[in-house]
Amino acid sequence: MVKDYIRRIFGVILLGCLVGIGFLQPVRDFINVPQGINIFSGDQRTISNMPAGTHVSVGKEDASRGVVTVGQRDNQHSFSVNAHEDGDSVVTLEAGHFPMKKMAVRSLPELKVVPGGQSIGVKLNTLGVLVVGHHLVNTKKGQKSPGEIANIQIGDIITKINGQSITKMGDVAPFVKQAGKTGEPLNVTVIRQKKTYHRTLTPLQDKNDLSFRIGLYIRDSAAGVGTLTFYQPDTFKYGALGHVISDMDTKQPIVVNNGEILNSTVTSIEKGSNGHPGEKLARFSNENESIGGITRNSPFGIFGKLNSGLSNGKWDQPMSVAFSDEVKEGPAQILTVVDGTKVQAFNVEVVSSVPQKFPAIKGMVIKVTDPKLLKKTGGIVQGMSGSPIIQNGKLIGAVTHVFVNDPTSGYGVHIEWMLEEAGIKLYGSDKQRAG
């Protein structure tokens, strides 16, 4: 019994020691050294909080290839990794001659894009026609909704009727009219959450005007304004908005058939306040002059190709981009338009940033600190989505959402996920990354 008691006491003491060790600064520093980093060729990364009494080295084989070199800072608590060419290497953290931790380093081809900031108009054409509501038809036998009876739901996309493709609202009416004459039901193909369904829809005659109706509200396009985030100068691939475009009624992401972006002019600002997000009020500069096409509407924004390069005034030169683990808490800037078409830089603060190994839409929290922007807009407003965020001379992400109860703050998305969505590969075709 005494022995059991002693063993329990010893176990508690041992557990306490193990927990206590985890709070020691050298142990925390050791844990915080990353398992791996990604770096662009020609760039330098600094790893801070290096455990005291340790040093770093590159293996002989990696050193002979010359992919990366390392250098220790004067304070001995941080070290730099310098990438000279593409390739993979291993950096070893050592205490004396004893290896403590290995860090994989992947050096990638240099990548630069031109930051945006321009106000853009967005016009989307849906894949098929989108069902946004049901309505009742006044028949001689009472009020009914043929669409609802056929189990066609709000958010469904009608792509075919009787085997024929449907691309716009005007394509639907002839089928409804013909079905009214013949009494034959319509064979309707719909897409619902990426799955295809077939429905039998029988139009009913309205007793008042004698026309045949299907009891569905439908839409084939959407329009709005936002902000261009970046474009690649050699391919003209671009990214904008930083978040998905959803239908205003169904709240479902719009499945894009095609679309275009246009220049837009900000005419006024509806200032934001607590509980009431503000908004940029803008008009399309020229509805007949497309500046690029839209091929993708994803959780990270809209993407496609510009017809040619665009100027934003002062930031027309290609700029380096940052990986998510490079983003630091502290000062940054956003580029956006608050009056006319002039792109301006405004000060913000990165309040928090989460290093992400996998795509996620909310990677940063930012806060507007610029007095001029706060006076003009109250903070982040609708239409500012996509405004590029710049820190230490690198494009780190884009503004996405405002906090409804605090319009001075909002979310940002890391730029690497927008680049991948635009078809600009950071990690190669296999999408591998260190760490």
N, C-alpha and C positions, 0 to 999 in steps of 0.2 A: 504494500500500500504506500509506504514511504517512497519506494522507488518510482511508482507511478506518479506520485505528486511531484517528485524531482524532475521527472521527464517532462511533465506538463509545464512546470516552471521554466525549464530549459527551452522548451519549444516556444513559449511565449517570448522569452528573451531573444531567441534566434530570429523569430518573426519580426520583433521590434527592430533588431539590428538591420535586417534586410530592408525593411521599410525605410529606416533612417538613412541607409546608404543611398537610397533613391533620391533623397533630398540634398545630398552633398553636391556642391557646385561642379566639381570635376566630373562626377557621374552624369549629371544633367548635360554638361557640355559634350561628353562623349556620345550620349544618346542623340543629341541634337545634330551631330554631324550626319548629313544625309547619306543614304545608301547609294545614291547615284544622282548625277546632275546631267542636264543637257545644256550645250553651249554651242553657239554659232562659231564657225571658223573665223579667226581674226578677232574674236571677242575675248573678254576677260571676266571671270566670275570670282567674287570674294566670298569665302566661307568664314563666318565669324564664330566666336565663342569656342575656339579650339581649346581642348583641355591643356592645362599648364603642364610643362615638362614633356610635351610631345612634339614631333616634327612629321613632315610629310615627304614622301618620295614617289617617284615613278619607277616601275620595274625596268630592268635593263632592256628587255625586248621592246617595251613600249617607248622607252627613252631613245633607243636607236632609230625607231621609226619617226620620232619627232612630231607626233600628233599633238601632244600637249606637254607643257612644262609647268612646274609649280614654283611658287616663291613664298617664303614666310615673311610676314610683316614684322616690323621692328618691335612691336609690343608682344610678339610671340603668341598672341591669342587669336590670330586669324591668318589665313593663307590665301593665295590667289592661284587660280587655274587659268592658264593662257592656252587657247586653242590655235594651232598653226595650220592645220589642214583637217580634212574630213577623216573620221575613223573612230574606233573605240579604244579606250585605254582604262587602266586601273591605277588609282592613286591610293597609296597605303599610309595610314596614320600609325606612327610608331612611337613607342616609348623606349628610348635607347635603341637597341637593335631588335626589339620584340614587336612584331606586328600586332596592332590592337583592332584595327578596323579597315576594311577595304571599301573604297568608293568608286563605283563605275562612272566613267565619264564618256559621254557620247558627243563627239564633235560633228556638227551638221553643217551643210552648205549655207553660206551667208544668205540671209533673207531680209529684204527691205521692201516696204510698201509706202505709198504716198498717203498720208493722213487726209481725211476728208473734213467734215465740219459743215459742208454745204447743206442748205435746206433743200429737200427734194419732195416732189409730188410722186405719189405711188398709185398706179392703176393696175388692178389685178383682174384677170378673167379666170373664172373657176373652171375646173374640169367638170364638164356637164353643167347642170343647173342645180343650185343648192335649195333644198326645202327649208324655209325659215318659219313656216307656220301653217296651221290648218284654218279653214273657214267653212262655215255651213252654207249649203245650197238650199234655197227655199223651193222645195218640190211640192207637188200636189199631195204627197203623202207625209209631209212634214219636213223638218230641217235635218239634213244629213251632210256629212263630209265624206265624199267618195275616197279621198286620199287616206283618211283615218281608217275607214272601213277596210281598205286594202293593206293596212299595216305599213304605210309609208310614214316614217317618223321624221320629226324635226331634226335637221342635221344630215339627213340622207342626201346623197348626190345622185341625181338622175342622169345616167350616161347614155341610155338607149331606150327607145320606144319602138316596139315591134321590130327589133333588130337593127334599127337605124340610129346612128350616132346623134346625140343631142349636145350641141355646143353652146347654144344661147336660148334665151327665153322664147324668141320668135320661132324656134324650131318646134315648140310644143303645140301651139295653137292648131296647126293643120291636122295633126293626129287626133286632137280632141274633136275637132269639127267633123272629121271623117267618121270617127267612132259614133258620134251622135246620129249620123245619117244611116249607118249600117246596123247600129245596135250591138256591134261587136266590142268586147272589152279590149283594153290596151294591155299588152305585155310590157311591163316596165322593168328595166334593169337599174338597180340602185347599188351604190357603194356605201357601206356603213362601217366605220372604224376599220377600214382596209379590207373588209370582207364584202363579197358580191352576193346580192340577193335578187330574186326574181319575184315580181308582184303582179297580180291581176287587178287592173284598175278600170272600173266602169264609170264613165262620166254620167252625170245626172243633169236633167234639164231644169233650168230655173223657171218657175211658173210665171214670173213677172215679165222677163224679156225673152223667154223661150230659148236662150242660148244654153249650150252644154258646158258644164264646169267640172273640174276635178277636185275642188275643195282644198287646193294647196296654194300657199304663197311661195313664190320661187324667186331666186336672184341669180344673176350670172356674172356679177362684177362687184368690185369694191374699190374705194378710193380714199386717200388720206395723205397726210404729210409726215415726214420724219427727217432723219439726218443721215447723210452718207458717212460711213466710218473709215473706209480705206479703199484703195484700188491698187492692183499690181501693175507697175508701169509697162512691163513687156507683154503681158497677156490681156490687160484691161479687165481682169476678173475683179469684182468688187464685193463688198459686204456693207450692209446698212441695217439700221434699226436695233439690232441686238436682241430682238424678241420676235416671236411669231405674230403674224397678223391673223386675228380671229374674226369671225363674222359677228357683227354687233348684236344680232338677235339670238343666234344659237350658241354663241361663245365657243364654237368649235373652230379649230384651225382651218383656214381656207386651203383647199387642195388646188394648187395652181395649174392651169392649163398653159397660160402665158400671161405676160404682163409687161409693163414698161415703167421706167422712172423718168421724171421730167424735172427741169429747173422749177423752183418755186420761190416766191417772194413773201417774206414775213411782213404782214401788214400791221399787226398789233399783238399785244400780249395780254391774255387774261391772267392776272396775277394769282398765284397759289396762296392758300392759307390752310391752317389746320383743319382737316376734315374735308377739304375741297381742293383737289389738284388743279393747278392752273393749266393753261393751254396756249400754244402758239397758234395764232390765226394767220393763215397763209393762203395764197392763191397760186395756181399754176401760172408760170410766166408765159408759157406758150403751149397750149394743149396739143398742138400739132407737131411739136418738136421733141421727139423722144431723145433722151441722152443715153439710154441703155435698156436692155431687156431684163426681165425677171424670169428665172428658170426654177427657182427653189424658194419655198417659204417654210422655214424650219424654226425650232425653238430658239435658235441663235440669230434669227434675222432673215432678211431677204438677200438673195444672191443671184448673180448673173454676170453679164459683160457690158461694159460701157462701149459706146460707139467710138469714143476717143478719150484722150486724157482730159482732166478737169483741173481748173485752177482754183485755189482757195485763198490766194493773195500772198501770204507770207510763208506758208508751209508746203511749198510745191515740190520740195526735194524728197526723194525716197528716205525713209526713216527706219532704223532698226526696230524690231519687235522684241518683246520680253516674254519669257516663259512665266507661268503662273507663280513659280517659286522665287522669281526675281522681284516680284512686286513687294514693296515695303510700305509699312504704315508711315504716313507723313505727307508732305506737300506734293501736289500734282496740278495739272491744268486740264481743262476740257476745251475743245474747239467747237463752237456752235454759232448760230445766227439768231440774233434777237431783234434785228431791224433790217428790213430790206433783204439784201443778198450778201452783206458783208460778214465774213467769218471772223470771229474774235476769239481770243484766248481769255479764259477766266480761271481764277485760282480755286482749287478744291483741296480737300484733304482726304487721303485714303485712310479711313477709320480702321478697317480690318480687311485682310485678304487671306483667303484660304488656298494654299498650294494644292492644286488638283491634279491627280493622275488620270482622271477620267472626265469627260465632258460634263459640265454642269452649268446651269444658266445664272446662278447667283454666286459669283466668286468673290465679289468685293462689296463693301459698303463705303460709299463716299459721302462727303458733306461739303456743300458749297460754302466757301469762306469769303468769296469776292464781294465786297460791298456794292459794287456797281451791278452785279448780276442779282444780288439779293434785293436791291432796290427796284430793279426792272421787272423781275419775274417772281420774287419770293423764294427762289430756289430752283428745283427741277420741275419742269412743266411738260405736259404732253406735247409731242413734236420734237422734244429734245432727245428722244430715244435714238441711239446710234452715235451720239456725239463722242468723238474719240477722246480717250483719256491718255495723257502723256506724262511720263515721270522719268526724270534723269535722261532726257533726250531719246526715250524709247516709247513706242506705242504699246500700252499695256492692256487696253481694253476699251469698252464702250459703255456709256450710260444706258440703262435699260428701264428701270422702274423707279417711281418716286414713292416714298413713304407717305401714305395718305394723311397720317396724323402729324407728320413733320416734313413739310415740303422742302426743307433745306437739305434733306438727306434722301438717299436712295441706293439702289443696287447697281452694280456694274458686272459685266461679263468679261472674262479673260480673253484676250485677243487670239490666243492660239486656237480656241475652239471655233471662232468665227473664220479663221484662215482655213481650217480643215473643212468646214462647211462650204467654203467658196471653191474648194478643189485645189487649194494651195497647200501642198504637202510639206509639213515640217519634218516628219520622221521617216519619209520614204514611203513606198507603196505598202510596206508591211506594218506601218504605224507603230513601230517599236520605239520605245523611249527608255532612257536610263532611269533607274530607281523604281 
